[in-house]
Amino acid sequence: MNESNDYSELKISDSELVSWPRIASISAMISFSLPTFITGLEIQQALTVHDALLALLIGSFLLIFIGGIMGTIGIKSRLSSYLLVRIAFGNTGAAIVNIAFAISLLGWFGVNIDLFSDAVLRLLNAQFNIIIPEWPIEVFAGICMITTTLYGFKAINIISTLLIPVLVLVTIKMFVGSLEEMSIVQYWVLEKTSTLSLSEGVASIVGVIIIGAIILPDIARFSKQKSGGFQIAFWSYGAAQLLVLFVTGFSASASGITDVLDLMLSLNLGLLAFVIIITGCWVLNSLNLYSTTLSITATFPKLNQKIVTMVLGFIGVLAAFMNILDNFLSFLSFLSTIFVPVAGVIIVDFIFIKGHAYNLETLANNRQFSIPAFIAWIMGALISVLNGRYDWLNLTGISVLDAIFITGLVYVILVKASKKSSVSSKRSTSNESNKI
């Protein structure tokens, strides 16, 4: 694989393609990160058993749908998500979107290092009675993640391929250990008070990984098989994520423990808990930094990719030093919410408007700004932000789905209206010429 091709606008050659299971192993690794385990535990606490299971199934289906389509677009076009944004939004419009993506992903890089260092400190104390400062762990984690990202897709792929079977076995061990405390039948009839609605539970499940589904083209574009998009999405969100969310929720119900690290230690996972936390955060943050670099180099193609990766990684580590987890999480959630409509524009644009134009040739003579795409994105973002405040905006009860649907609908209407206006203008000009 040509290393520079991870970031550039070069055409991907056949020799650089890999089979979809190898790509699925990378995407699935994200499910074994702390945010997913924490979400599974919180969903179980906040919903009845039946609603929790239903939320898992609906959330997984939505992610398979969104990720599958986005991944397929990446495979057919062989373009990263940030180059797809350029075609849909125009060069100038895409620069705004891509820089916003970069800020969000870089913020999550810092958040995950914070989560990682806190978990490692607690595990070291619990297992070995070792107490050390937090900053050496954050620096070491940052260096490992930056180094992996410098080698691009290939390095991330190797780590994921080797470790995904181990993480699956550890999760199954967690489930088997919990069965000693509670049977499936007991779990099914467990009575609990619900503090969240079903739609809120679905939104939480979708929200924890939706950005990964939107930027799936970044890695899916290397798939040999054209059907790989939905295969990757299914095994990532319909298998791995579903497994982690269910097992964590079941284990929490069986033990009554509400902290994910305490839960792992209570099940005697010990060093295996280290494996889950280290590898899950490692791959997740390598992908965060990889995608951040893609967004910046797609916007500023003359920048050196390795220097960009190191600088962005350094900024991410500094963000972790600033306790970004305490002060920045709400801002990141807001950014994630407003990015979801971007997928609506790209999906509709590819399927219904100009799918044939998603190629490198279009990028060479790309338009500067797409007004319909930008207006549709803003309206979709407003729907996401205001969805919970006004009942009349609730079309499906799931804000993420509403945002994508409305964004796509508005975009199609605006594009059709723009074309009609253009045709009318040409006819008017032609008639004036004939009169003269």
N, C-alpha and C positions, 0 to 999 in steps of 0.2 A: 504494500500500500504506500502510495506517495504521501509522506507525512504532511507536506504543505497543503495537500488537497483537502485535509480536514477543514481548512478555513477559507481557501481561495475559491475563485469562480472557475477553476479548471474543470474540464469535463472528467467525470469519474470513469476510469477505464474498467474493462471487464475483470482484469486481474486484481482490482481493488475490492471487488464485491465478495461478500461472505454469505453463508446460508442464514436464513432468518432465525433459527434457534440460537445462534451465537449472539445476535442482536437482542433477542428476547431475554437472554440471560442478563444483559446489561440493564435493560429497562425493569426487569423483575427485581433486581437487586435493590432498587429504590424502595420497594415494599418492605424490606427488612431493615429499614432505618427507624430511628427513635420516633419521628413524627407519626409514622403509621401505627406503631405499637401504642403510643399515647392516645391516638384517635380511637383505636379499637377499644381501649379501656374506658375512655370517656363516653363513647356511644353506648356501651354496655351499662354504664352507671345511669345514663340519662333517659334510656328508653326501656319499655317492656321487652321481654325476650322476643316475642313475636314481631314487634315493630323493629327491633334491632336487626333481626335476621332479614326482614323485608327491606330495610334501609340498605343493608349490605348488598343485597341482590340488585336493587334498583340503581344504587350508586355505581356498582361494578358495570352494569349494562351501559349506563351513560358514558362511562369512561372508555369502555370498549368501542362504543359508537364514535365518540369524538376522536379518540386516539387512532382508531382504525382508519377513519377517513383521512386524518392528517398524515398518518404514516404512509398511506397509499399514495397521497399526493406527492410526498417526498420521494417515494420509490419511482413513480412514473416520471417525475421531473428531474430527479437526481440533484435537487437543490435543498439547501438547509432552510429551516423555517424563516430565517432572517432575509434570505434572498426571495423567498415566497412573499414575504411582507413587502419587499421592494416592488415586485410586479403588481401586487394588489393595491398598494398605497402610493406608488410612485417614489422616486428617489428621495425627494425632500420629505414627503409624508412618512416614509419608512424610517428616515433618520430619527424622527421624533419618537416613533413607536419603539424602534430598536434600542435607543438610549434609555427609554423608560424600562424596557425589558432588562437591560444590563444593570440598572440600579436595583431593580427588584431581586434579580438572581444573585447579585453581589451581596445584597442584604441578607438573603437566605444563606449564603455561604458563611457569613458571620454568625448568624443564628445557630446553624448546625455545628459550628466549631464550639460555640457556647454550650450547647446541649451535650456535645461529645465530651468536652473537658469536665463538665460537672458530673457526668455519668462515670467517667474513668476515675475521678477523684473519690467518688463514693464507693466504687467497686474496690479500689486499692485499699481503702480504709476498712471495708467490710471483710475482704478476703485475706489481706496481708498485714493489716494494721499499719499501713504506710500513709503518712500525711506529707504531701509536698505542695508547693505553690501551684496555682492554676496556670500561670503564664508559660512555663516550659512545655506543658502539654499542648497548649494552643499553638505555640510556635512549631513544635514538632509535627503536629497534625497538619498545620498549614503547609509546611515544607513537603510532606508526603503527598498531599493533595495537589500542590502546584507541580511537583515532579511528575506525577502520573498524567496530569493534564498536558504537560509539555510534549508528551509522546502521543497525545491525541487518542482517537478512537481505538487504536490497536492496543494500547496499554490498558485502557479501561476494560476492553473486551477480554483480555487475558485474565485479569483479576476476577471479573465476574464469572467467567466460564469455570474457573477453578473453585470458586467459593460458593456458588449458588446451591450445589447439592448439599454442602455442609450446613448452610443456613436452613434449608428445607428440613433436614434431619433434626437440627436443634429445635425448630419450631414444632415438629411432630413430637419430639421428646417432651417439650413443654405441655403439649396437649395430653399425652399419655400420663404424665405425672399428675395432671389435674383430674384425670378420670378416677384416680384413687380417692379423691375427695368428693366428687359428684358425678353421677351417671348422666348420660344424655337425656334420659327420661326425666330425671329430677330437674335438670336444667330447663327442659321444655315447659314444665308446670310451675317453674319458679315465679312467685308473685312479687312484682316490683312496682313502685310508683314512677310514672313517667314525668320528667321535667322538661323534655323537648318534644316537639311534634315530629311526626314521621318525615315531613319535608325538611325540617331543620337538621334531622339526622342524616338524610341523604345529602344535603348541602355540605355538611361537615366532611363526609366521606369523599365527595367529589372535590371539595376544596383542598384537601391535603395533597392531591396529586394532579390537579387539573393542569397546572403549568407544564408538568412533564408530558401530559397528553398533547398539549398544544405544540410543544417543541419537539415532539417525537420524530419529525422529519430529519432532525439533525443527525440521528443515528440510523433511522430506518432507510435513508437514501442509499445505504451501502448493501441493501438486501439483494441477493440474486433473484429471488422469486418475486414476481409482481403481486402475488397474493400475500406477501409477507406482512403488509401493514396490519391487517386484521388478526393475523396469527400472533404477531408481536403484542398487539393490544390485548388479545384474549389471555395469553399466558401471563402477561404483566398484571392486568387488572381483574380478570375473571378467575385467575388461579392463584398467583402469588399474593396479591394484595388481599383477596378474599380470604385466603388461608390465614394470613397474619392477623387480620381484623377479627376473624371469628375465634381463633385460638386465644388471642389476648383477652377478648371479652369473656369467653368461656372460663378461662383460667382465673380471671378476676372474680367471676361469680362463684367459682368453686372455693376459692381461698378467702374471699372477702377483703382482699388487699387492694388498695386503690392507687398505689404507686408502682409504675412499671418495673423499676429496678428492684424494689423490695419483692415484687412478684417473682421476678427471675431468680433472686437469691433464695426465696422461700421454696422454690422447686428444685433447689440444689443444682442449678445450672452453673454457678461459679464461674470458671474460666470460659465456659461456653457463652456466658452473658457478655464477656469481653469480646468474643468472636463476633457476636451479633452487632454490638455497638460499634466496634472499630471498623469492621468491613462495610456495614450498612452506611455509616456516615462517610467513610472514605470514598466509596463509589458515588454516593449521592452528591457530595461536594465536588468531586472531580467533574461530574456531569454539569453541576451548576457553573463551575468556572469555565468548563469547555464551552457551554452555551453562551456564557457572558462574553467570552473571547470571540465567538462567532458573531454575536450582535455588534460588537465594536468594529471588528475587521470588515464586516459587511457594510457598515456605515462609512468607515474610513479605510478603504482597501490598501492604501499606501503604507499603513503602519505595519511594523514587523510583528508577526504573530507571537513569537516567543517572548519578546519584550512586553507585549500587551498582556500575555498570560501572567508573567511574573509580577508586573505592576499591579494588575487587578487582584492577584492572589495576596499580595502584600497589603493592599487596601482592605481586603476581606478579613485578614488577620487583625489589622488595626481596629476594624469594626467590632471584632470579638473582644478585644481589649477594652473597648468602650462600653462593655455590658449591653450590647445591642439588643440582647434578648429581652431586657427589661423595658427599654425605651423605644424600640423600633418595630416591635412585632405588629402592633395595630396598623402602622403605616404600610408594612409589607402585605398585610391581609387586604388592605384597601387597594394596593397596586395589583395584587393577584386578581382581585375582583374585576378591575377595569380592563385587564388583559384578555379575559375570556371572550369578549366580543370580537377580538381580532380573528379568532378561529372561525367565527360566523362569516366574516367578510371573505376570508381565503377559501373556505369550503364552497360557499355560494358562487364566488368568482370562478373557481376552477371547474365546478360541475355545470353551471348554467350559463356563464358569461363567456369566458375565454380560456378554457382549459388547454386548448392547443397552443396558446401563447406562453405557457409556463416552461420556458427553456432559456438557455444562455443567450440565444440570439435576441430575445426580447430585452434582456438586461443590457445588451450593448447599445440599444436605441430606446431605452426606457423613458416613459413620461416622467415629469418632475413631481406632479401632485394629482391625486385623485380626490376630488371633492366628494363624490358619492361615498367612497370608502371611509373618508374621515368623518363625515356627518353620521354615517351608520354606526361607526365605532363609538362616537360620543353618545349617541342615543342609547346604544346597547349598554355602555358603561353607566349611564344614568339609571337605566332599568335595574342594573345589578345593585347599585347603591341604594336606590329608593324602594326596591322590591318589598322589603320587610316592613316599610312604613305605610304603604297604601295597598289595601286589599285588591283594588281594581287593577293593579299592575301584576297581580298573581295569576298568570295564565295557566301554568302547570303546577304551581305550588313549589317549584324548585327554581330558585333565582338564576342559577347557572344556565339551565335549559331555556328559561325565558329570555335571558340576555342574548344567547346565540340565535334563537328563533327570530326575535325582533330585529336584531342586527342584520341577519340575512334578508328578512322581508323588506326592511327599509332600504337596504343596499340594492336589491333587485328593482324596487320601485323607482329609486333615484336614477339608476343606470338606464332603465327603459325611458323615463321622462327626459333624461339628457339626450338620448338618441333621437327621440321624437322632436325635441327642440332643435337639434342639429339638422335633421331632415327638413323641418319647416323653414329654418333659416336659409338652407341651400336653395329650397324651392322659391323662397321670396326673392333671393338674390338673382336666381335664374329668370324669374318673371320680370324683374326690373331691367335686366340686361336685354330681354326680348323687346320690351317697350322702347328702349333706346334704339 
